[in-house]
Amino acid sequence: MGIKEKKKEMLNVFDPNLKWLCYGLLVAITAIPMIVKVPVFVQLFIVSVTVIYLGCRAGIHVGEGKKTRERAAADSEDMSMKDAYMFPVYASLTLFSLYVVIKYVDKQILAAIVSFHFSLLGVFCLMSITEKVLEPFLGHLKSVQVYKREVNLDLKIKKFNFNVDINRLNIVSFSVAMIPTTLHIITKSWITNNIFGTAFCITGIQTLVLPNFKVGFMLLWGLFFYDIFWVYGTDVMVTVAKNIDAPIKFIFPVDLAVSPPKFSMLGLGDIVIPGVFIALCLHFDVDKQIIKAAGKLANVDAKYFKICMIGYAIGIIATFQIMLIFEHAQPALLYLVPSCTLSILIPALQQKEVKTLFTYEENAARTAELAATAKKD
């Protein structure tokens, strides 16, 4: 094997071992700070980059079974251009509403409502991820059906029709997911908080689909100004982040030896929002090359994905350094949006692929069809 082939193999983002390495890093970066001090930036950097990779990788279903692809397509949420430019407006309304609630509603009532909501949401996100982790070892349990029923709900305003299909792997995954959920309800530990945060981010990046780069640029640059306004212009975002006791942020220990322990935090939006854009870059790489790569992910050079990941890494480094210099909370998207969007524009300009980039449409059906063809071959 030549040097170029070895280099390409080392940089293969679809290597299954890389996924397990990322899970291992997440476990390690959670456990080590309980023994020795780990710089906050190291924790923040490892968690954000690995979680984005896992979320992006989970959204690629080339070579998987037909049922898996159909279920993934049904679970995904496509964002339109209208959704993209209205997103900062809806986010602002939600953020300010939470701020008002914090000011005027009893904290115990608020904590109970928030805890119930995020525990319910979190257990299903954790269950989904746990099932994928366990599937290589307990995949045979998927074929053992426990309960199946078609449910029809008529609520007069709207009718709901869906199938309930439960297998033994679902039950095992649910049981495992209930462990951190129960512990979080009881302890409100930063560890269980970050387990939930990881699950929310991976699920969000995987399911929120940007159909094209025009929508992606609109979403990121709209939230660029949203983040600046609510962090620099008001105390709203910082107040909500500090007072909502829910896994809406990652919590990193600064010093566990003092009383009370000192922590730093990073909002989930600073991972999910750039993450869905980076995921779009990965879909672009796959869709553009999958036929040429003979339907094999190992043959796909995820060029734009790698470049955008590097851009994100630069942006998160800049965010932390500016925060240290000015000793003030920073709107992370102020640095992440330019670093992610400009990082892919520069190589696109150099290789004259700007038109290809902006005319690209993420088409799950076409990708699935290619996957099916590749599998037959």
Secondary structure as GFF3:
##gff-version 3
##sequence-region A 1 377
A	DSSP	alpha_helix	3	10	.	.	.	ID=ss1
A	DSSP	alpha_helix	16	31	.	.	.	ID=ss2
A	DSSP	three_ten_helix	32	34	.	.	.	ID=ss3
A	DSSP	alpha_helix	40	58	.	.	.	ID=ss4
A	DSSP	alpha_helix	66	75	.	.	.	ID=ss5
A	DSSP	beta_strand	77	78	.	.	.	ID=ss6
A	DSSP	alpha_helix	81	104	.	.	.	ID=ss7
A	DSSP	alpha_helix	107	138	.	.	.	ID=ss8
A	DSSP	three_ten_helix	139	143	.	.	.	ID=ss9
A	DSSP	beta_strand	145	154	.	.	.	ID=ss10
A	DSSP	beta_strand	159	167	.	.	.	ID=ss11
A	DSSP	alpha_helix	168	187	.	.	.	ID=ss12
A	DSSP	alpha_helix	190	207	.	.	.	ID=ss13
A	DSSP	beta_strand	208	209	.	.	.	ID=ss14
A	DSSP	alpha_helix	213	228	.	.	.	ID=ss15
A	DSSP	pi_helix	229	233	.	.	.	ID=ss16
A	DSSP	alpha_helix	236	243	.	.	.	ID=ss17
A	DSSP	beta_strand	249	255	.	.	.	ID=ss18
A	DSSP	beta_strand	262	267	.	.	.	ID=ss19
A	DSSP	alpha_helix	269	289	.	.	.	ID=ss20
A	DSSP	three_ten_helix	297	299	.	.	.	ID=ss21
A	DSSP	alpha_helix	303	326	.	.	.	ID=ss22
A	DSSP	alpha_helix	333	350	.	.	.	ID=ss23
A	DSSP	alpha_helix	354	359	.	.	.	ID=ss24
A	DSSP	alpha_helix	364	376	.	.	.	ID=ss25
###
